[in-house]
Amino acid sequence: MRGDLPSSELWPDLMRRAQDGDQRAYALLLRALVPAVRACVRRRLFDEASVEDVVQDTLLSIHRLRHTYDPGRPLLPWAVAIASARAIDMLRKQGRSRDREMSGDMMLAEVADGGAMAAMEAAGTGQELGRLLGLLPERQRMVVEMVKLREMSLDDAAGESRLSVPAIKSLLHRAYAKLKDVGTQTDE
């Protein structure tokens, strides 16, 4: 034994005893598994909070699935398979969240064409800026003024305009597309 934790060779026997109702063996097994599960999860995730969430989720899954474990087989591959599946679930969940929820800066960087943004920011004179904004429909102009000129956050702009954040993003996207078209027409 390493310290007070059993070596991995004893884990199958501890799980068998846990399946038979030995709570002490089960608690000892779970404590021994935590470092191995954490190491497995850290290979896939880099955010420490997510790692800990997945470790806890893995331990809950092991608890729910312990009756399916065959004590005649090694325990570590079984536990690592569960941990890997939970880590992948977390990555999928984070990916879906990132696809739907983006910060204002991320949205502007991804949605706005660099040429349109450069044209907006290079339009140093008030007259040129006014002319460009005058080309936009009223709601698009209002949103661009709030977010770019008054430097409001997307949430603040949504609150003031009584629109949703996705509606603000959509209006900004359309405004940037229109400004990009205007910019390419004047370059020709």
N, C-alpha and C positions, 0 to 999 in steps of 0.2 A: 504494500500500500504506500502511496505517496501522501505523506502527511496523514490526514484522517480520511482521505478519499480512496476508494478501492481502484485497483488497476482495471483497465478495460477488459482483461480476460475474465474478470469476475462479474461483469455487467450482465451477461445472459442469465447467470444464476440469480442475480439480484432481481432481474425482471421476472423470472419464473416465480420466485418467492413473492414478489409484489402481486403477480397475477393470482397467487394463492391467498392473498390478503395480508401479507406481512408489511405493515405500514412503515416500520423502521427501515426495512430493506428498500422500500420504494423511495423514501425520503433520501436515503443515502445514494441511491442510483441517480435520482434527479440532480442532487448536488454535484455528483461526479460528471454528469452529462453537460451541465451548463457551460464549462469552458470549451468543450469540444463543439457544442452547438454554436456558441458565440464565434469561435474561430471559423467555422464553416460559413456562417452568415456574413462575417466581415469580408470574406472573399468576394461577395456579391454586392454588398451595400457599403457605402462609405460614410453615411450620416449616422452618427452614434445613437441618436434617438430612434431612428428606424431600426438599427441593429437590435437595440434592446426590445423594441416592440415585437420584432420577429422572433427573438429568443423566447419571449413570454408566450407568443402565439404557438411556437413550436412545442414548448412544454405542455401547453393546454392540449395540443393535438396528440402528443404522445400519451397524455392522460386519457383522452377519449379513445385512442386507438390501441391502447396497451393490450387489449384482449386479442388483437390480431397478430401480435408478435409471436414468432416461433422460437422458443428458447433453445432449440437445437442449432440455431444459426447465429452468426455474430450480430451484436446489437448495434454497433456503431454505423454500419452501412444503412440499416433501417432508420436510425435517428437522423443521419445526414440526409437521407432522401426526403424525410419530412421537413427538415430545416431548409433544404434547397427549394422545395415546393413553396414553402411559406415566404422565402426571400423573393422568389419569382412573383408570387402574388403581390408582395409589397411593391416591387418594381412596376408591375402592371398598374397597380392602384396609383402610384406616384405619376406614372406616365399619363394616365387618364386625367388626373388632377391638373397636371401641367398643361395638357392640351386644352382644357376648359378654362383654367384660371391663370391668367398671365398678369404680371404687373404692368403698369402703364408704360414704363420704359421698355420692357421686353416687347410689348405689343407694338409700340412705335418703331422699335428697331427692326422687328420682323415684318411689319405691315407696310411701313412707309418706305417708299423707294428713295434711295440715297439722292438721286437727282432732284426729286420733288422737294426733299427736305433741304437740300443745298439751295435750290431756287428760292424756297421760302426764307431761309436764313440770309441768303445773299441779297435779297430784295431790301437793301438797307434803307432806301428812302421811303418815307411815309406814303408818297404818291404811288410808287410801284407796289408797295404792300397793299395799299387801299384798292388799287386796280385789280390785283390778283384776288383779293378777298371778295371784291365786287363780282367776280366771275362765278363765285360759288352760290348755290342756293342758300336761302336764309339760315336753315338749321345747320348746314355744314359750316357756314361762315361763323355762326355763333359758337359752335363746338371748337373750331380751330382757334378762335379768339380766346376762349376760356382756357383751353389746354396749352396752347403754344404761347400766346401773348401774355396772358395773365398768369401763366404757369400753375394752373389749378391741377390737382390730382384728378384722375378719372372719377373717383368717388365723389369729390366735391363738385365737379362739373355735372355729374349725374344728378346730384341733389339739387343744385341750383336750377338746372334745366327741367327737372322733374322727368328725366328719362332714366332708363336703366344703364348700367355700365356697358353691357353688350351693345346697346343702341348707340352709346357714345363712341365705342370702338368702331362700329359699322359706319357711322357718319364720318369719323376721322379717316377711315380707310377710303371711303368714296371721295372725300375732299382731296386727299393726297393723290388719288388716281386722276382726278380732274386736273389738279395742278400739274401733274406729270404730263398729261396730254397737252396742256397749254404750253408747258416748257418745251416739249418736243416740236410743237408747231412753230414756235418762235425761233427754234434753232435751225429750221429748214430753210 
